[in-house]
Amino acid sequence: LNHGVFLRDVSNPAAQETLRTPGYPMLLALGLLIFKNVPGFVLFQNFLSLGSIILAYLLFVYIFKNKKIALLPSAILAFDPATIYWNSQLSTETFFTILLLLSIYTFFIFLGKTNWSSLAVSALALGWANITRPIVQYVLILYAVVIIIQAIYKYRPKILYAILILAAVSGIIASP
């Protein structure tokens, strides 16, 4: 922030930065353009945290169909000392949390209603979460497995037929 560059070694501005992902720095740059200072951006992060609490509530209402049960994870997220601390720091925690919760919530909506726009929002949030913290790339694998399992469950004859064709054709091509 002090030098206006996205580098660990500010003495060599031509060096490539490969250790940090660009998701949070992009948000930080945009936020500092809008808010003009770090305290204003930290306040914005606290509003993002409020969005995370709301998304957690909506997610658990959607899953359990019970508003009282949904209050518990929302309260835990709201009053967790570590979460409160990281919301007041320049770190990826708050931004990553809201992106991950948005992705999970919209993915559940897609699974329940086969709403393709929900899947697109989930994918966009997951993509940005991935360039914020790459550990989320494994969630994509989980999503793919869940979609395949749901497709097999709902459309068993067609899926099994497609898998048989895929296996047969790839087996023929791969065999010597």
HELIX and SHEET records of a PDB file:
HELIX    1   1 GLY A   23  PHE A   35  1                                  13    
HELIX    2   2 VAL A   38  PHE A   64  1                                  27    
HELIX    3   3 LYS A   67  PHE A   79  1                                  13    
HELIX    4   4 PRO A   81  ASN A   87  1                                   7    
HELIX    5   5 GLU A   93  LYS A  113  1                                  21    
HELIX    6   6 TRP A  116  ASN A  130  1                                  15    
HELIX    7   7 PRO A  134  VAL A  136  5                                   3    
HELIX    8   8 GLN A  137  LYS A  154  1                                  18    
HELIX    9   9 ARG A  156  ALA A  174  1                                  19    
END                                                                             
